[in-house]
Amino acid sequence: MLNDLHVPVPPAIVLRIARIAAFATRTLLGALLIAMMLLNVANAVCRYLFSVVLIGADELLVFAMIWMVMIGMILVTINRQHIALDFLANRLAQRPRIALTMFHHLVIAVGAAYAAVQSLDFTRRVAAVGQTSMAIGFPMVFAHSALVVGFAATALVAAVLVVSGGIELVTSHGVTKTKLT
């Protein structure tokens, strides 16, 4: 269908690279989660069995969690797996369903872009004053940058999905979906 309108279809190698990148990212996030769990267990064991506090462990866990959530948000958007009430979408014909999905992605794109701009402004201010974390002196710009990266990439992915939906809407023919009763 896409070739009927002379729309360039991404080469198979691009799709393969994207899948490999997504797999690598998921693997990295899984490894990070395991490392966080081990650090948390070590911190608890040291604190309660040996009365030793691992200074900065809690800060590192918080920073890692922020990055995990923001990278995860990008992957969820790519996979179109945001939490949604799809009872309406499941009952629509193909073209209205595509339009509703485009609207959904547009809302995500606008909201994430706004959040990215606001986060960037705040991150610049944090960088200008050289703010560091209290326990280990870690630069706070690193933690706040996760918000910029996550929101900006999510906005970009959602915008691409809006365009993709538009192409699908234009190329789809009036195929109707049978209504479930």
Buried (B, 14 or more C-beta within 10 A) or exposed (E): EEEEEEEEEEEEEEEEEEEEEBEEBEEEBEEBBEEBEEBBEEBEEBEEEEEEEBEBBBBBBEBBBBBBEBBBBBBBBBEEEEEEEEEEBEEBBBBBBBBBBBEBBBEBBBBBBEBBBEBBEEBEEBBEEEEBBEBEEBBBBBBBBBBBBBBBBBBBBBBBBBEBBEBBBBBBEEEEEEEEE
